[in-house]
Amino acid sequence: MDSFDKTPTKKKGKAAKRILLVAASLLVLFLVSMLLPANADVYTNTDSISDAIGSLEPRVIILDGILVKEQPDDTSCGVTTVTVMSNYYNRTNYEVNEILDKLGSKGNTDMAELIQKELPGNEVVFRSNVTDDEMIRDIHASLVGGDPVAVIFGAPNPYNAPYYDSHGSVAYGIDLDNETITIANSYGFSEEIPLVDFLNRMSYAERDKYTSAQRFVWKFITVNKNMYILVK
């Protein structure tokens, strides 16, 4: 009878069991985490929209001269937003790839920093975690002054439909009577969004619209809400 050394087989078996145990543990952690409440700080209160906008004038503002651009890939919403802002202020019509070449960046730099680089004569201010009331007033005041606002919000991602993702775009209009805001979406189109929807997107409140991986991460970290960039 032939004799065999079974040690390697036993070692492989133990290794496989350890891998299965780790995988099972991670799966249990993931499933349990999905049952945990999301970080409460990211939720928005949309009950007081009328109070926030009731005294603001003028009621309707739409900026002329906004050129909507389409991001060339899934990771370029930031530099596309920069392109829209740059074209508006500099009265140019650059395409996104031209701005990428001009900046010598792949768009991974902070969006406010890139906007500042394109608009050296302006003050660029990044804001986040302010109240909905303050954000609406900031956006309204900026539009009154002729300045669009770069926003970072949740938006349906055509590269990963039907899920939403964090997305850079430009707000260039508001209608307070109809409670809508107009966005130059970096996916290549202009859209009019109800203010309630806009506030939910700015706070990432509708968690079921995002991927399981994003929801998993959000169980353990605080996500900034109401992120936007003002140009003065």
N, C-alpha and C positions, 0 to 999 in steps of 0.2 A: 504494500500500500504506500502510495506516495505521501509524503508529509508536506504540509504547507505552512508558511509563516502567516498567521492571521493578524498580526499586529497592525500592518498598514490598513487593513480593512476596518479594524476596530477604531483606529484613529480617524479614518474618514467618516465612519458612522457617528462618532462623537462630535466631529466638526460640523457635520450636517445637522445634528440635533441642536447644537449651539446656534447655528444660523437660523434654524426654524424657530427656536425659542426667542431669539432677538427680533425676528420678523413678526412673530405673534405678539410680542410685547409692544412693539411699535404700532401695530394695528390696533391693539386695545387702547393704547394711549391716544391714538388719533380718534377712535370712535368715542371715547369718553370726553375728549376735548371738544368734540362737536356738540356735545350736550351741555357744555358749560356756557354761561352767559358771556356774550362778547363784552369787551371793555366798554363800560357805560359812557366814558368820556367822549366817544366818537359820535354819539347820537345827537340829533338836532331836534329842536322844538319848532314845529311849523305852525303852531296855534296862533302866534302873534304876528303873522305876516302883515295883516291889515294895519296893526298898530305901528309896525316898523315903517311902512311906506305911506301912511295916511297923510302926512304933512309935506311930503317931498314934491317939489316942482322943478322943472316941468314934468308932466306925467309920461310923456313919450319922447325918447331920444334914440335916434339911429345914426351912427356915424357913417359918413361917406368916405370912400377911398380905401376900404378894407378889401384886400385881395386874398381870397380863400386859396390855400395851398394844400396839396395832398402829400402826406408823409410817404416816402419811398419804401419804407419797411416798417415792421412792427415796433421797432425801438426808436423811431425818429420823431415822435410827437413833440418832444422838447424843442429840437432845432427847427421843426416846422412852425411851432409857435413863435420862436425867435424870428423866423423869416417873415411871418405875417406882420409882426410888430415893427421890424426893421423897414420893410417896404412901406408901411403906413407913414412912419415918421420921416424917412429919407426920400419919400416919393419915388421909389424905385419899383422894379418888378422882377426881383431875383427869384429864381427857383430854389428849392430847398438844397439841392446838390451844389448850387453855386455858392450859397451861404456856407455850406459845409467846407467847401474849398477855401472860401474867403477867410473863415475863422480858423482854419487849420485844426478843426476839431471834429470828432465823430458824434458830437452832441452829448457826450457823457459829462461835460462840465455842468455845473449848476445853471439852471435856466436863467435865473436873475443875473448871474454873472455874464452870461452870453448877451443878454439884452443890454446890459450896461456897456459891454464892449462895442455893441452896434450903435449905441446912443450915448456917446461920451459926454455930450453937453447936457444930459438930463440926469435927474436923481431917480434912481430905481430902488423901490422899496418892496421887500418881501414881507408878507404878513401871514399869520396862521393862528389858529386856536382863538380867534375872536368870536364874539357872539354873532348870530345871524343878523341881528339888527344892525350892528356895526359894519358888517360886511356889505349888506345891501346899501347902507348909506355911503360907504366908501366907493362902491362901484358906481352908484348914481352920481356922486360928486365928481368922480373921475370922468364919466361920460359927459357930464355937463361941461366940463373943461375941455372936451374934445379929445380925451385920452382913453383908448381902449384898455382893457384889463386882461392880463394873462391869468388864467385860472388852471388849477390842477384838481380834477374831479373824476368821478367814476363815469365811465361811458361804455356802451356796448362795443366790444372789440371784434371787428370783422375778421381779424386774423385768428380769433379763438371763439367764434360764435357758438352758443348764444351768450357767453359769459361777458361780464363787465371787467374793466381793468382801469387802473389809475392812468389818467390821460391829460395831456396839456392841450389847451385851446385858448381862444381869445373871445372875451365877451365884448361886444361892440354895440349893443342896443338893449333897451329896456322899455317895457310898457307896463306902467304901474296900475293902470285901470284894469287891464286884462290879466295882470300878474304873470307876465312872461318876460323872458330874457333871451336875447339873440346871441348865438354863438357861431364863430367861425371855427368849425370843427376841423382838427388836423387830419381827420380821415378824408377830407376833401369836399366838404359840403357845409352850407350854412343851415342852421336849424334854430327854431324858436321853441324854447323849453318852458313849461310852466314853472313858476318860481318854487312851488312846493317840490317838484321833481329836482330842480336845480339845487335846492338846499339839501335834499336827501343825498344827491350825488356828491356834493361838496363835503358831506360828513360820512360818506360810505355807510349810510344807515341801513340800506336794503341789502343785508349780507347774503341773502340767498341768491343774489344775482352774480356773485363772484365765485371763482373756482374754490374747490375744497381746500386746495393748498393755501390760498390766501386766507380763507376763513380760519384755517388751522393756526397760521401765524398770528392772526389778529386776536386769538384767544390769550396771547401772552405778551403782546406789546401794545402800546398806546399809539394809535394812528393820528397824525395831525389832521384836524378838520379845518375847513375854510381857508385853504391855502391859495393865495393869489398875489400877483405882482402889480404894483402901481408904478406908473411913470409920471414924473412931475417936471 
